[in-house]
Amino acid sequence: MLTQREFGRQIIHMLMGFVIVALIHFNIFNSRILFLCIIIGILLSFICKHTRIPIVSHFLDWFERDSATFPGKGMIFFFIGTLLVVQLFPKDIALASVMVLAMGDSWSHIIGARIGKMKNIFNGNSKKLFEGTVAGTLMGTFGALLFVPLPEAFLGASIAMIAEVAEIHLNKNELDDNIVVPLVAGTVMLIVTRFI
């Protein structure tokens, strides 16, 4: 079931992706600014864990998942994922990867929770339903098409959405989607660009 809070969280996730992509595209944001945003986010998270900050704490109360292990986790990992793809890939692939994260990840949650009924064929134990993965692939492809051709956009989005459902672990800890999705999308797009 899609709560109003979760729907709002996914809309913020999408809007944040659009804004970051636009800022990077027009050379307003670069790697240093993204890194600075991460540091500020970590500092604010630490402070919010011990005391309330006007506006910031209210925003987190409304949009942060109850399961988050620290305040602002989703946003901090979003910036980390974005910084990694900006550093690792050519600009067009990096921006396409962030669009897969912004569009694909958000719509997979929205559609999966709203109309999803089928267990996911890529991971039967996952709470993420198959309809959500399909929606995430399509919307991630549309977002990526702004920067890369269709084969790269579709393959990057589809494999990133499968990786999201597969739940990749490192040292028994599940890697955050906001890191997995753009890295997988960018890697696939780069391989398609170079070798296919």
N, C-alpha and C positions, 0 to 999 in steps of 0.2 A: 504494500500500500504506500502511495506517495503522499507524504504529509506536506502541508503548506510550507513548513520549515525546510524540508528536504528539497522541495521544488525551488524555493528561494535560493537555497544554497547552490543548486545547479545553475540557476540563472546568473548568479554572481560569478560562478566558476567560468561560464561562457563569456560574460562581459569582460572579466579580468583578462581572459585570453585575447579577446579582440583588441583591448586597449594596449596590452603588452606588445602584441604583434604590430600594431600600428606605430607604436613608439620606436620599436626596433627598425621597422621598415623605413621610417623617415629619419633614421639616424639620431633620434632624440635619446634613446636608451642604447647603451652598449654593455659589454661584459662587466665593466667596473661598476656601473650603476646597478646592474642586476645583483652583483655581489654585495653592494652596499645595502640594497633592499633586503637581502637575506640576513645580513648582520643586524639591521634595525629590527627585522621581524623576530629574530632570536632574542634580542634584548627585550623587546616588548612582551614576548611570550614569557620570558623569565619573570619580568615585573608583574604581569597579569596573573601569574601563578600565585603570587604572594599578596598582591593588592589590586584594587580596581582602578582602572584608568578611564576617565570620562570618554565617552564615545567608543573607544576601542573595546572596552569590556562589554558594553551594551551590544556592539556589533557581534562580538564573539558569542554572547549569550544567545543571540537569535540564530546565527548561521553555523556555528561550530557543531560538529557531531558530538553526541554524548560519549562515543567510543574513542574520541581523540585522546591520545596519551599526554598531550601538552597543548596549551592554548595556541591557536593559529597554525596548527600542524599542516592542514591542507594548503594554506596559502604559502607557507614557507617551502613546502616540498614542490609546489607549483613553480616557484621562482628557482629552486635548485634544478628541477627538470629543464626549465627554460635555459638557464645558464649553461648546463651541460651540452644541450644541443647547439646553442650558439657557438660554443667553443669547439665542438667536435665536427660540425658539418658546415658546408657552404650555406650562405645566407638563405637562399630560396628553400633548401631542404629543411633548415632549422625552423623557418617560419611556417612551413607546411606541417612540420611535426608538432609545433605548438597549436596549430589549428586543429589537428587530429585530437590533441589533448582537450582543447577547449570545446570543440563541437562533438567529437565522438564519445568522449568519456561522459559528458553531461547528458547527451541524448540517450546513451545506453542506459543510464540510471532512470531517466524520466520515463522512457517507453517501457523498459523492463518492469518498473514498478506500477505503471498505469495500466498496461494491457498484457503484460507478459504472463504466459501460462506454461510454456514448454521448458523443461529442464534443459540446461545448456549441454549440447553435444560435446563441447570441448572440456567440460568439467562438471560432471553430474552432481558433485557435492557443493558446487558454488551456489550462492544465493542470487547470482546474476543470471537472469533468464535469457533464453535464446533470442527472443524478439528484441531484447535490448541490445544484444551483440550485433544483430543485423542492422538495427537503427543506428547504432554507433558507427558501424562501418560505412553506411551510406552518408551520414552527416559529416563524419570525419573526412570522407572522400571529397565531398562538396567543399569543405573548408580548405583542404590541401590543394584543390584545383586552382585556387587563387595564385599559387606559387609554382606548382609543378604540373607536368602533363598527367593525363588520366592513368596510364599504367602505374606510375610511381605513386600517385595519390591513392588509387584503389588498393594496391598491394600493401602499401605502408599502413593505411587505415585498417584493412582487414586483419593483417597479422598482429598489429598493435592491439586491436580489440580481442583477438584470441589470447594474446599474452596477458591481457588484463584479467580475463576469466581464468586462465591457467594458474594464476596466483604464484608468481615467482618468489622463491625463498632464498635468503642468504643467511647462513648461520642460524637456521631455524626461525628467523624473523621474516615475515612477508614484506617484500619491497613495496613501497608506496606506489600506487597507480600513477601519480603525478610525475614519477621518475621513470617507471617502466614504459608507459605509453609513448612519450615523445622519443625516448631512446630507441625503442624497437621500431617505431615508425621511421625515424631518421636513418637508422641502419639499413632497413629494407629499401627505402627510397634511394639511398646512396648505392647499394648493390645493384638495383635495377638500372640506375643511371649509368653506372660504370660498365656493367657486364652484360646487359640485355639489350 
